[in-house]
């Protein structure tokens, strides 16, 4: 018996007989030698695996949402259900060691189903035994709750895939077909009410949850039908204020495909040029801890983005036995994403992604040097401030506007161009008069347009002119700047959680859609003197009347003073070659660090435009 297996059995306590039953079951039949090896693999690597228990009391919410029709309001309704239950029910998370709870019947059935699915794959496409053990055999994806018959249910649900495989379907076709049918919708707020990963059964009912929940489901589903699958993830984006992301990695024969929950796009293409500090692959077997922070993580960063190895001197002379590498996080300050080595007063970090700003620290999160940025050309720049040399800057935002993977905020602005403000004497807007056409527009702020009030109209509107666009604000005024009120008229507006978001005073509520119109019907014709509008936005620009504080990093964050915004720019004299952090003290939590480029403009490391 090998040492790992012996140690697992020893630590399993009262559950040891259940694990030994599995080994005994397969050891007595020579024809099952491969299954015995699989059983040994599962059990010897099980020792440090844990799984959450399903939290009791929330069953009614999942049962109810299962019966609710698919629509844009479904997520909000489910949130209200969970919120209501969480106020009267304990949602304490409980994490259990797998070696203490899994029965022999469960493990044997899992092995039998795994081999059955594996053998259904054509021989020329079938996974090797090593890949089978790592990516098909495991009974779970991560630390989600373990359910008795989930593998069998998933096999029955998706066994239709085999008829397509027999006809020569590509891996991408299979994956995209299942993800399309899956129809999972991300719901970040679920963790506020239900703080543990969802089970397979809960996901089947809700089709809502964290991105990680959806990925766990798909990993289990593809393993159930014998296709290599696991979770790839970035624990923290280099250009996000607090979060990371996960997706699935699949392999079938020589085909490989990394897909998100929506499918139809390879993540290895989507993430080219992205700010990925460290990409890790979730493994069931224990790995040698080198560049990652967990024994169940394999470093696959180089499969997604260019990487570098870098040495950083310990110029602050801190105790440094366990070097870590961090990225900025608004809640933690600096969040560890990778492990390094320490030798001759230098930290070495291997296989780290480019287009990322890093902070090298020790185990106590104490910096050993200044923050540095590795650009797309692999050039390294340290931000050591020159406090005696100041430069004048004008700040426009507190977080970058877009990234390589997500340009939606840029598109919100671009898509408003070509939009029309129109007046008419009829609700169909036949022979409508164009009051103003939006062009060359590039702002997230409220914009007011002065018109020549020559005509009176009973109906006025914004028309997106066949584009998909959204408004956070829409208002019409007379020549004396008095706001005009009327009955809301609209067409092709997406049914959002706000009835008429553009007409309230919330910059984050909105109205819009594709080829939509939104306006007012007056009791009698009115002169239109001014139009006020604002595109859909994240409200992270500088808002008049709100209080801000600017910091720069020099061994710690140091304040450059507080200011109440008098207009849409904040003006400061700042130390050259610094890393900055602008905080909104009035509201909001989306903030990220930035530098000042050679043109005196804000530059967001890892972000674009």
N, C-alpha and C positions, 0 to 999 in steps of 0.2 A: 504494500500500500504506500503511495507517495505521500510526502509530508503535508502537502496542501489538503489532500483528501482526509488524512488523519486529523489534521487540525480542525477542519470543518466539522467532522463527526464529533470531535471532542467538545466543540463550542456549541453544538446544537442542543445540548442538555437533554431534557426529557423527550425531545423530538428525534433523538438519534435512531431509535428503532425504525421510524418511518423512512429515514434516509437509507438505512441498511437494508430494508426490505427491497428497495429499488435495485441496489447493487446485487443482492442475492437473486432477485428475479431474473436478471439478465446474465448473471455469471454461470448459471447452470445449463444454459442452452448454447452450444458452440456456434450454431447458426446465427445467434444474436450477438456475436462478438463486437460488431460495429455499434450496435445499440448499447452494449455495455460500455464501450469507449465514450459514447455520447452521454450516458448516465454519469460516468466519472467526471466528464467535462462539466456538466451542469452542476454537480454537487461540489466539486473541489473549488469552483469559482463562485459559489453561492454565498460564501462566508460573510462578506461585507455588503451584500445586497439587502436593501430594505424596501418595504412597500407601505404605502399609506392605507389606512382603513377608510372605507366609505363612511362619511359622517351621517349618523342616523337623524331622522327628523325632516330631511329635505326631499323625501320621496314624492310628496304631493306636488312639489314644484316641477320636478322632472316629468311626472305623469301628466300634469296639466299642459305643459308646453309641448309635449309630444302630440297632443290633440289639436294644438293651435296651428292654423294655416300659416304657410311660409309667406312672410311679408316684411317690409322694412321696419315695422313697429314691433316685430316679434322679440327682438333683443331687449328693447326697453321694457316690454311687458314681463319678460323673464327676470330681468333685474329687479323689478318691483316685487315679484313673487319671492325671490330669494331674500331680498331686504326685509320683507315682512316676517319670514320665518326666522331669519337670523336674530331678530329682536327678542324672540321668545325661546330660541333653541341654542344650545351650546354648539359652537362650531370649532371646538378644540381639535387640532390635528393630532393624529396618533400614528407614529411610524414604527413598524414592526420588522424584526429580522426575518428574512425568508426562511432561514434554516430552522427556525423555531415554529413555523406555522404551516409549511407545506406538507401535505400528506403523500404517502407512497402512491395512492391511487391517482392523485393529481399529476405527479411527476411522470408516472408510467404512461398515463393517457396522453400527456403532452409529447412524450417521446414517440409513441406510436403514431399520433396524428402528424408529427413533424416528418417522420420517415415516409408516411403515406403520401404527403404532399410533395416531398422531395422527389419521390420516385415517379410522380405523375408528370414531372418536367422531362421533355425529350433529353436523351443522354448527351447530345452535343451541346445542350444549353444548361445542363444541370450543374449546380454548384459543386465545387470540390468538397470533400468531407470537412476540411478545415473551415471553409467559408460557411458550410452548412451549420457547423457547431456555433460559430460566432453570430451568424446573421439570419438563421432560420429556426434553429432549435430552441433558443431562449423563449421562455414563457411570458415575457413582458418586454416592453420597450425601455422603460426607465424605472421610476418609483411609483407608478400609478397603481391603484388597487387591483389585486388579483381576483378574478372571478372564475368560478368553477368551470363553466362550459364555454367561455368566450371564444377559445380557439376553434372549437367545433362549429359554433354558430357562424363565425366569420368564414370558415371553409365552405359551409353550405350556402352562405350568402353570395360568395364570389367564385364558386366553382364554375360558373359560366365562362370564366376566363379561359379555361382549358380548350374549349372548342375554337377559340380565336388563336390560341397558341398552336394548336394542331394545324391551322391554316396558314401559319407563318407570320402571325401578327408581330409587330415590333414591340419592344419593351415600352417605348414611348407611347404607343397606341394604348397599350394595356393600362399604363399608369394614368394617362390623361382621361381614359374612359372612367376609371374608378374615382378619381378626384372630382371629375365633373358630376358624377352621380352622387357623390358624398355630400356636396353642397354645404360644407361647414362654414360658419360665420364667426369671425373673431370677436371676442367679448372680453376686453381687458378688465372691466370692472367686476367680473365674476369673483375675482380673488378677494374683493372687499367683503363678500358675503359667504363665499364657500372657498376656504383657503387651501384646499388640497387638490391634487390632480384628479380629473374625472375618470371614472371607470368606463369600460367599453359600453356597458349598458346605458350609463348616463349620457354618453355622447350620442349613442344611437337615438335616444329620445329627444335630446335638446338640439343637436347639431350646432351648439353654441359653446364657447369656452375660450381658453387661452390658445394661442397658436400651438403651444406645446401639447395641449390636449389633442388637437386635431392630428398632429404629427404622430403622437403615441398610437392613436387609433389606426392610422394608415400603416405604420410599421407592423403592428400586430396583424392587420389584414393581409398584407403581402407575404408575411412569414407563414400565415395560415395556408396559403396556396403554394408555398414552396419557392417563392421568389426572394432572392437576397434583398434585405432591406434593413436599414438602421437610421438613426437620427444623426444628422450633421447640424452643428449649431455654432453660433458666435455668442459667447456669454455676454458680451457688451460691444455694441458698435463703437467705432472710433469717433463717430460724428453724432451720436445721440446722447441726450442728457442723462438717460437712466436705464436704457433697455438693450436687450439683445434680440436674437431671432433663432428659429430652428426650422428645419425642412427635412425632407427624406432623401436618402441616398439609396439607389437601387441598382442592381446588376443582374443581367440575364445573358448567359453566354459571354460574349465579348462586349455586349452593349452595356453602357452605363448611363444613368440619368439621375440628376439631382433636381428634385421638383418641389415646388411650394404646394400649399393646400389647394390652390386653384388649378395646378397643372399647367400644361401648354407653354411652359417656358423653363429652359434649363438654367438653374441657378448659377452654374459655372459661367454662363454667358451674361446673365443679368448682373452678376457681381463683379464683372471686369471693371477695374478702375475704382471699385468701392473701397470704403474705409473699414477693412477687416483686420483687426489686430491679430486674432488667433481663431482659426476654425478647428473645431474638435469633432471627432466622430465617437458616438457613444458605443462602447464595447461591453459585451457581457463578461468576457475574460479579463483577468487582471493584467494591466499593462505596466511596463517599467516607467516610473514617473521621471520624465526628463524635462520637457518643455511645457507640460500641462499641469493642472492643479489637482487632478484626480487620477486614481489608479484605473478607472474605467474609461479614460479618455485617450484617444489616439490623435496625434497632431496631423491634420491634413490641410493646413493653411496653404501649402504650395500647390495644392490641386485647384485652388480658386484664385489666388492673387500672387504677384511676385513677392518674394520674401528676401530678407537679409539676415545675416548674423552680425551682431554688433557688440563691441566692448565699451563699457561706460566706467569711467574712473570714479572712485569713492572720494570725491573732493571735499565732502563735508565730514569725512572721518567718523562716520557712525558705525556702530557694531553691525556687522553685515554677514552673518553666517548663512542666511537664507534669502537670497536676492529675489525680489518680485518685480514684475513690470505691470504698470497700471495705466488705465486711461481715465479721463475725466468723468466724474459722476456727480450730479448735483446734490445727491443725498449723502454720499460717502466721501465726497471730495475727490478721492482717487480710488478706483476699483481695480483690484488685481485681476489680470487676465492670463498671466504666464509666469512660469518659474524659470529662474536663471541659475548660473553657477558663479562661485566667487573664488578668485585666485589672484594673488599678487596685487591686492587692492583694486581689482577690477571686476565688475559684473559682466558676465557674458550672457547674452540672450540670443537664442537661435531660432531661426525660422519664423520671424515676426513679419507681419504684413506691412507694406508701404502705404503711403497716403494716410498716416496715422500720427497723432501727437501722443507721446508717451511720457510717463513719469517713472524713473527708476527709484525703487524704495527697498527697505529691508523688511524683515518679517513683522516689525512693529509699525509698518507703514510710514517710516521716517525717510524722507528723500535722501539719496546719496549724491545727487547731482541736480542740475537744472533740467526742466522739462525740455524735450527735444521732438522735432518733427522730422519724419522720413518722407520725402516727397516721392512722386511717381517715378522719378529718375534715380531713386535710391540715395539721393543726397540728404545728409543729416545736418540739421540746424538746431543748435542749442539756444534757448531764450534766456540769456543772462542779461538782466537790465542794466542800462547805463543811466543811473539816476541823476547824474550831473548834466546829461544831455536830454533836453525835452523837445517834443514835437507837438504841434497843434493838430488835433483830430476832431472830426465830426462823426458822431455815432448815430446810426440809423436803426439798429436792431439789437436784440439780446441773444439771438440764436440764428444760425444759418437758415436760408430760405429753401434750399433744396439739397439733394444728394444724388449720387449716380443712380441709385435704385429707385428714387422717388422724386419726381419733378412735379408732383400734383400742385404744390403751392405756386410754382411758376406758371403752370398751365391755368390756374384760376385767374391769374392776371392776364395772360395772353388771350384767353378765350373770350374775354369781355370785349376785345377789340372787334369792331364791326357791328356791335350791338346798337340798337336804335331806340331813341326816345320819341314817341309819337303821340299825336293828338288826333281826335276824331269826333264826329257827331253821332257815331253809331258803334254799338258794342262789337261788331264784326271787324271794325277798323278798315272798312272799305274806303278807298281813296284817302287813307290816312296821310296826315302831314308830318313829315319828319322834322322834329324840333332840334335834334342834335344826334350826330353819329359819333360813336367813340372810336378814336384812332390813336395810335402811338401811345397807348396808355400803359403805365408802368408804376403803379402805386397800390399799396394796401390800405391807404388812409381814406377817410371820408373826403369826397370831392364834390364841390358845389359849382354848378354851371349857371352863368347868367344868360338869360334869353331876352330877346326883344319881344315884349308882350304885345304882338300885333293881333293875335287871334284868340278867340275864346273856344274852349273845348268842354264838352260834357264828359268825354272819356280821355284818359291819358294812360300811357303804359311804357314799360321797358319791354323791348322785343329782342330776343337773343339772336334773331336772324339766322335760324337753322343750326346754330351751334349749341353745344352744351355749355352753359355757363350758370353762375350762381351769384346772387346778391346777398350781402349781409345787411345792407340798408338801402331803402328807397323812400324818398320824400319829395313832394312837390310844394312849391311856395308861390305866393302871389308877388307882385312887383314890390310890395312893402315888406317882404320877407316873412309874411305870416303864413304858417303852415296850412295847407289845404287838406281837409278831411273828406273822406267819401267812402263808398262801399267798395271793398276789394274785388277786383275782377282778375281772373287768371286762367291760363290755359297751359296744359302740359307740365304743370308743376309736379315734381316728384313728391310723393306723400311722405314728408319727413315728420319728425316728432314735434316740429313747430308748425302750427297752423299757417301762420304768415310771418315767418322769421325776419323777412326784410323790413317789416313795419314796426318791429319792437326796437328797443334801445340796446339790445345785446349784440356785440360785434361778432359773437361766435354762433349765433343762430342764423339761419339762412333760408332762402327760397331759390328755386331754380330747377333746371332740367334741360333736356334737349329740345331745341326749337320751342322754348317756353316764352310766355308773356305774363307780365304782372303789372297791374296798375290800379287806377281808381275810377269809379263812376261818381260824378258829382250830382247834386240835386238840380243844379242848373249850370249852364256853361260858365267856365271861369278862365280868366287870364292866367297864364303860367309865366311867372317872372324868373324863377330859379328851380333847378333840379338838383337834388342831392343824392349821391349814391356811394356805395362802398362794395367792392368785390368780396367774395368769400375770402377769409383770411385767418391766420392763426393768432392774431392780436399780440404778436411779439415785436411789433414796431414800437417806436417811441410815442407814447400817448401824452398829450397835453394835460398838465395838472397832476400827473402821477410822479411819485418820488423814486429816484434811482440812486444806486451807489456803484461806483466803478472801483475795481480792485486790480492790482497787478501782483505777479508772483515773484518774490525774492526771498527764498528760503521759507516763506510762508505767504499767505495772502495779505496784502497791505492796501488799505483804503486810499483812494485818491479823492475822496469827498462825495458827499451826497448832493443831489440836485433835483429840484422839481422842474419838470419839463415845461418850458414856456412856449415851445413849438415842437416840430417833429424831428428836431436834431438835438443831440446833447453835445456840448463843446467842452473839451478838456485839453490841458497840456500834460503830456504823459512821457514817462521815460522811454527812450528808444530801445528797441530789441527786447520788448517785454511780451509776456503772455497776460491777457486781460480776461476779466470776468465781470460782466455788467449784470447787476441784480436789480430787479424791479421790486421795491419794498412795499408797493401798494397792492399788487396782486400777481398771480401767475407763478408757475414753477418751471417753465421751459426756458432754460438758459444754457449757454455753452461758452467755452473759452474761445478766444480769437486773438489774432495778432494784427499789426498794422503793416500793410504792404508798402512797396516803394512809392506808390502814388498817394499814400496817406489814407487809404481806404481800409475798412475792416476786411480781414481775411479769415475765413473759418476753416481751419485744418480738417481735411477729410470731406468737406462739402464743396459744392460748385456754385457758380453764378451768384 
